[in-house]
Each structure stands twice: as structure tokens, then as C-alpha cells.
Amino acid sequence: MSSSLNSRMLSLVAPGAPLADGRQVATGQNPPASMRRRELLLGLAGAPFAAWATTDPTAGLQRWGSGEFRRFGFLVYQASLWAGDDPLRPPLALQLIYQRNIAGAATAEASVKEIRQLGLADEATLARWGTLMAGLFPDVRPGDTIIGEYRAGSASFYFNGRLLGRVEEAAFARAFFAIWLDARTSAPDLRVALLQRGAGRG
């Protein structure tokens, strides 16, 4: 695809670069203080977070479409959508299976740029959301999976089956999932693939 999202993803892709926490980290990535903060918060939450972590965000939803996001011929991630009868409204879940090394901070930055391009928030809100996402999204390597779950009024994120966190803010949830599902998305081909009912069923 030729799009602004594609051009932004180029800065996210760091093939072969070492990731944080002993895996591989994108070149120039700082030590993941956000990961330490997140683990501390999860520890303090105790049993309630442990219960949430076993929840399947796709439970009760229908499998809709699947598609690939590529940059210069390289597969960056595979995306799949689960939703009810209307894939543009919650509840829904979007799964991304990564095929490249991408820093969490870069993912947050690209998300802010996409939301800005859609005109869905002012700069003060974008700055706040950027900080929130930078503290939430981990570095990923090939094979890692992130699922974003959109329920009425909130967005939850799961990394390799473990809950990363929940954002109880309806405006953020709408804006984040609009990156892929809004008609003005910078990845229109992927949007079409995701919205095909029953596509990718096994």
C-alpha cells in the first residue's frame, strides 16, 4: 500500500535490532522504564488483574476479515477483526501479529500521528494520549501478538494473551480504533480486508 501510514511504519521497523528486556530492541531505544512501571501496577492490582488476564477479548464476537500491512514488500503485521453484527461499532477486537521488530514508543508515536491526521483530537489531548500509549505498548518482535479490545467507553490491550491495561475513556477508544476502521484511514486496502464478513475463517 502507498499511504502515509506506510511511510510512518518505516520508522517503526528495525529488522535485526536488539529488543528491550533481553530480547531485541529498536536502535536507540531507551531502557523500558514504562515496562517496569506497568509490571509494578499489575503487581499492585493483584487478583483483579489476574482475573482480567484470563479473559478472551474475542469471546462472543464473530470473526470478520483479515489482512496484511506491508512496507516496501516487507510484511510488518497481520491483522484480524472480531466484532458483532456491525464491525464499525463496539464491541470489537483487533488482533495484530507482528512480523518485524518495533519499539513500543514508536508504535505510540505513529498512533498519535494517525489520530491527528484523522482530526479526532486536539494537540493537548494527543500529547496526553501519546504519553499514555508510550507507557502501555511494549516493544515487539516477530510472532508477538497485541489484541486491542473496544467495548463501550473503554479500550483494553493484551500482549501475547496477557492484559497490558485498560483505558476507560470513550474518546480515546473511538480514536484509536479509527486508525484502522475510519473511512479516512491511511490504510484503506487493509480496512476493506478487515470489514469482509467471515474472511479468514479457518
C-alpha positions as a Markdown table, in Angstrom:
| # | Residue | x | y | z |
|---|---|---|---|---|
| 1 | Met | 0.0 | 0.0 | 0.0 |
| 2 | Ser | 1.1 | 3.5 | -0.7 |
| 3 | Ser | 0.0 | 5.7 | 2.2 |
| 4 | Ser | 1.0 | 8.0 | 5.0 |
| 5 | Leu | 0.6 | 5.1 | 7.4 |
| 6 | Asn | 3.0 | 3.1 | 5.4 |
| 7 | Ser | 5.6 | 5.8 | 5.4 |
| 8 | Arg | 5.3 | 6.2 | 9.2 |
| 9 | Met | 5.7 | 2.4 | 9.7 |
| 10 | Leu | 9.1 | 2.6 | 8.1 |
| 11 | Ser | 10.4 | 4.3 | 11.2 |
| 12 | Leu | 8.9 | 1.5 | 13.3 |
| 13 | Val | 10.6 | -1.3 | 11.5 |
| 14 | Ala | 14.1 | -2.2 | 12.9 |
| 15 | Pro | 15.0 | -5.6 | 11.5 |
| 16 | Gly | 17.6 | -7.4 | 13.5 |
| 17 | Ala | 18.0 | -4.6 | 16.1 |
| 18 | Pro | 18.3 | -5.8 | 19.7 |
| 19 | Leu | 14.9 | -5.6 | 21.6 |
| 20 | Ala | 14.5 | -4.4 | 25.2 |
| 21 | Asp | 14.2 | -6.8 | 28.2 |
| 22 | Gly | 16.9 | -9.0 | 26.8 |
| 23 | Arg | 15.0 | -9.8 | 23.5 |
| 24 | Gln | 15.7 | -7.3 | 20.7 |
| 25 | Val | 15.3 | -3.6 | 20.8 |
| 26 | Ala | 15.0 | -1.0 | 18.1 |
| 27 | Thr | 18.2 | 1.0 | 17.6 |
| 28 | Gly | 18.4 | 3.9 | 20.0 |
| 29 | Gln | 15.6 | 2.6 | 22.3 |
| 30 | Asn | 16.0 | 3.6 | 25.9 |
| 31 | Pro | 15.6 | 1.0 | 28.7 |
| 32 | Pro | 11.9 | 0.2 | 29.1 |
| 33 | Ala | 11.0 | 2.1 | 32.2 |
| 34 | Ser | 7.4 | 2.0 | 31.1 |
| 35 | Met | 7.5 | -1.8 | 31.2 |
| 36 | Arg | 8.8 | -1.7 | 34.8 |
| 37 | Arg | 6.0 | 0.8 | 35.8 |
| 38 | Arg | 3.4 | -1.4 | 34.1 |
| 39 | Glu | 4.6 | -4.5 | 35.9 |
| 40 | Leu | 4.6 | -2.7 | 39.2 |
| 41 | Leu | 1.0 | -1.6 | 38.6 |
| 42 | Leu | 0.0 | -5.1 | 37.7 |
| 43 | Gly | 1.6 | -6.4 | 40.9 |
| 44 | Leu | -0.2 | -3.8 | 43.0 |
| 45 | Ala | -3.6 | -4.6 | 41.3 |
| 46 | Gly | -3.3 | -8.3 | 42.4 |
| 47 | Ala | -6.2 | -10.6 | 42.0 |
| 48 | Pro | -8.4 | -8.4 | 39.9 |
| 49 | Phe | -5.8 | -8.0 | 37.2 |
| 50 | Ala | -5.1 | -11.8 | 37.3 |
| 51 | Ala | -8.8 | -12.4 | 36.6 |
| 52 | Trp | -8.8 | -10.0 | 33.7 |
| 53 | Ala | -5.7 | -11.6 | 32.2 |
| 54 | Thr | -7.6 | -14.8 | 31.6 |
| 55 | Thr | -10.4 | -13.1 | 29.6 |
| 56 | Asp | -10.6 | -13.8 | 25.9 |
| 57 | Pro | -11.2 | -10.4 | 24.2 |
| 58 | Thr | -12.7 | -12.2 | 21.2 |
| 59 | Ala | -15.2 | -14.2 | 23.2 |
| 60 | Gly | -18.8 | -13.8 | 21.9 |
| 61 | Leu | -17.7 | -12.0 | 18.8 |
| 62 | Gln | -17.7 | -13.1 | 15.1 |
| 63 | Arg | -14.6 | -13.4 | 13.1 |
| 64 | Trp | -14.7 | -10.8 | 10.3 |
| 65 | Gly | -11.8 | -10.1 | 8.0 |
| 66 | Ser | -8.0 | -10.4 | 7.9 |
| 67 | Gly | -5.3 | -8.5 | 6.1 |
| 68 | Glu | -1.6 | -7.7 | 5.9 |
| 69 | Phe | 0.2 | -4.5 | 6.4 |
| 70 | Arg | 3.4 | -4.3 | 4.3 |
| 71 | Arg | 6.0 | -1.7 | 3.8 |
| 72 | Phe | 8.3 | -1.9 | 0.7 |
| 73 | Gly | 7.3 | -5.5 | 0.3 |
| 74 | Phe | 8.1 | -6.5 | 3.9 |
| 75 | Leu | 5.3 | -7.9 | 6.0 |
| 76 | Val | 5.0 | -5.7 | 9.1 |
| 77 | Tyr | 2.0 | -7.3 | 10.7 |
| 78 | Gln | -1.1 | -9.4 | 10.0 |
| 79 | Ala | -4.4 | -8.0 | 11.3 |
| 80 | Ser | -7.7 | -9.7 | 12.1 |
| 81 | Leu | -11.0 | -8.3 | 13.2 |
| 82 | Trp | -13.7 | -9.7 | 15.5 |
| 83 | Ala | -17.0 | -7.9 | 16.0 |
| 84 | Gly | -20.7 | -8.2 | 16.4 |
| 85 | Asp | -23.1 | -7.6 | 13.5 |
| 86 | Asp | -21.6 | -4.1 | 12.9 |
| 87 | Pro | -17.8 | -4.2 | 12.6 |
| 88 | Leu | -17.6 | -0.4 | 12.9 |
| 89 | Arg | -19.1 | -0.3 | 16.4 |
| 90 | Pro | -18.1 | -1.8 | 19.7 |
| 91 | Pro | -17.8 | -4.5 | 20.9 |
| 92 | Leu | -15.0 | -5.5 | 18.7 |
| 93 | Ala | -11.4 | -6.8 | 18.9 |
| 94 | Leu | -8.5 | -6.1 | 16.6 |
| 95 | Gln | -5.5 | -8.6 | 16.6 |
| 96 | Leu | -2.1 | -7.6 | 15.2 |
| 97 | Ile | 0.5 | -10.4 | 14.8 |
| 98 | Tyr | 3.8 | -8.7 | 14.3 |
| 99 | Gln | 6.5 | -9.8 | 11.8 |
| 100 | Arg | 9.1 | -7.1 | 12.5 |
| 101 | Asn | 10.9 | -5.6 | 15.5 |
| 102 | Ile | 9.0 | -2.5 | 16.5 |
| 103 | Ala | 9.6 | -0.3 | 19.6 |
| 104 | Gly | 6.6 | 0.4 | 21.8 |
| 105 | Ala | 7.4 | 4.1 | 21.9 |
| 106 | Ala | 7.5 | 4.2 | 18.1 |
| 107 | Thr | 4.1 | 2.5 | 17.9 |
| 108 | Ala | 2.7 | 5.1 | 20.3 |
| 109 | Glu | 4.1 | 8.0 | 18.2 |
| 110 | Ala | 2.7 | 6.5 | 15.0 |
| 111 | Ser | -0.7 | 6.1 | 16.6 |
| 112 | Val | -0.7 | 9.8 | 17.6 |
| 113 | Lys | 0.2 | 10.8 | 14.1 |
| 114 | Glu | -2.6 | 8.8 | 12.6 |
| 115 | Ile | -5.2 | 10.1 | 15.1 |
| 116 | Arg | -4.0 | 13.7 | 14.3 |
| 117 | Gln | -4.4 | 13.0 | 10.6 |
| 118 | Leu | -8.0 | 11.9 | 11.2 |
| 119 | Gly | -8.7 | 15.1 | 13.1 |
| 120 | Leu | -10.1 | 13.3 | 16.1 |
| 121 | Ala | -8.4 | 15.2 | 19.0 |
| 122 | Asp | -6.7 | 18.5 | 19.8 |
| 123 | Glu | -3.0 | 18.7 | 20.5 |
| 124 | Ala | -3.3 | 18.7 | 24.3 |
| 125 | Thr | -5.3 | 15.5 | 24.1 |
| 126 | Leu | -2.9 | 13.9 | 21.6 |
| 127 | Ala | 0.0 | 14.7 | 23.9 |
| 128 | Arg | -1.7 | 13.1 | 26.8 |
| 129 | Trp | -2.7 | 10.0 | 24.8 |
| 130 | Gly | 0.8 | 9.7 | 23.4 |
| 131 | Thr | 2.2 | 9.6 | 26.9 |
| 132 | Leu | -0.4 | 7.0 | 27.9 |
| 133 | Met | 0.4 | 4.8 | 24.9 |
| 134 | Ala | 4.1 | 5.1 | 25.4 |
| 135 | Gly | 3.7 | 3.7 | 28.9 |
| 136 | Leu | 1.4 | 0.9 | 27.7 |
| 137 | Phe | 2.7 | -0.5 | 24.5 |
| 138 | Pro | 5.7 | -2.9 | 24.7 |
| 139 | Asp | 8.4 | -3.5 | 22.2 |
| 140 | Val | 7.5 | -6.4 | 19.9 |
| 141 | Arg | 9.4 | -8.9 | 17.8 |
| 142 | Pro | 8.3 | -11.3 | 15.1 |
| 143 | Gly | 5.5 | -13.6 | 16.4 |
| 144 | Asp | 4.3 | -11.3 | 19.2 |
| 145 | Thr | 0.6 | -10.5 | 19.3 |
| 146 | Ile | -1.3 | -7.5 | 20.5 |
| 147 | Ile | -5.1 | -7.5 | 20.7 |
| 148 | Gly | -7.0 | -4.3 | 21.2 |
| 149 | Glu | -10.5 | -4.7 | 22.6 |
| 150 | Tyr | -13.0 | -2.0 | 22.1 |
| 151 | Arg | -16.0 | -2.0 | 24.5 |
| 152 | Ala | -18.5 | 0.8 | 25.0 |
| 153 | Gly | -16.5 | 3.5 | 26.7 |
| 154 | Ser | -13.1 | 1.7 | 27.0 |
| 155 | Ala | -10.2 | 0.1 | 25.2 |
| 156 | Ser | -8.2 | -2.8 | 26.6 |
| 157 | Phe | -4.9 | -4.2 | 25.3 |
| 158 | Tyr | -3.5 | -7.7 | 25.5 |
| 159 | Phe | 0.1 | -8.7 | 24.8 |
| 160 | Asn | 0.6 | -12.4 | 24.0 |
| 161 | Gly | -2.5 | -13.2 | 26.0 |
| 162 | Arg | -1.7 | -11.0 | 29.0 |
| 163 | Leu | -3.6 | -7.9 | 29.8 |
| 164 | Leu | -1.4 | -4.8 | 29.4 |
| 165 | Gly | -4.0 | -2.3 | 30.7 |
| 166 | Arg | -7.4 | -0.7 | 30.2 |
| 167 | Val | -8.2 | 2.9 | 29.2 |
| 168 | Glu | -11.6 | 4.0 | 30.5 |
| 169 | Glu | -12.0 | 6.9 | 28.0 |
| 170 | Ala | -14.6 | 6.7 | 25.3 |
| 171 | Ala | -12.9 | 9.3 | 23.1 |
| 172 | Phe | -9.6 | 7.5 | 23.2 |
| 173 | Ala | -11.2 | 4.2 | 22.3 |
| 174 | Arg | -13.0 | 5.6 | 19.3 |
| 175 | Ala | -10.0 | 7.5 | 18.0 |
| 176 | Phe | -7.6 | 4.5 | 18.4 |
| 177 | Phe | -9.7 | 2.0 | 16.5 |
| 178 | Ala | -10.4 | 4.7 | 13.9 |
| 179 | Ile | -6.8 | 4.3 | 12.8 |
| 180 | Trp | -7.9 | 1.1 | 11.0 |
| 181 | Leu | -11.6 | 1.4 | 10.7 |
| 182 | Asp | -12.4 | 5.1 | 9.8 |
| 183 | Ala | -13.3 | 5.6 | 6.2 |
| 184 | Arg | -10.4 | 8.2 | 6.1 |
| 185 | Thr | -7.8 | 5.7 | 7.2 |
| 186 | Ser | -4.4 | 6.0 | 5.5 |
| 187 | Ala | -4.5 | 2.2 | 5.0 |
| 188 | Pro | -7.8 | 1.8 | 3.0 |
| 189 | Asp | -6.9 | -1.6 | 1.5 |
| 190 | Leu | -6.4 | -3.1 | 4.9 |
| 191 | Arg | -9.7 | -1.5 | 6.1 |
| 192 | Val | -11.5 | -3.2 | 3.2 |
| 193 | Ala | -10.0 | -6.6 | 4.1 |
| 194 | Leu | -10.9 | -6.3 | 7.8 |
| 195 | Leu | -14.5 | -5.4 | 7.0 |
| 196 | Gln | -15.2 | -8.5 | 4.9 |
| 197 | Arg | -17.6 | -10.7 | 6.9 |
| 198 | Gly | -16.3 | -14.1 | 7.6 |
| 199 | Ala | -13.0 | -13.5 | 5.7 |
| 200 | Gly | -10.1 | -15.6 | 7.0 |
| 201 | Arg | -12.3 | -18.2 | 8.8 |
| 202 | Gly | -10.4 | -21.4 | 9.3 |
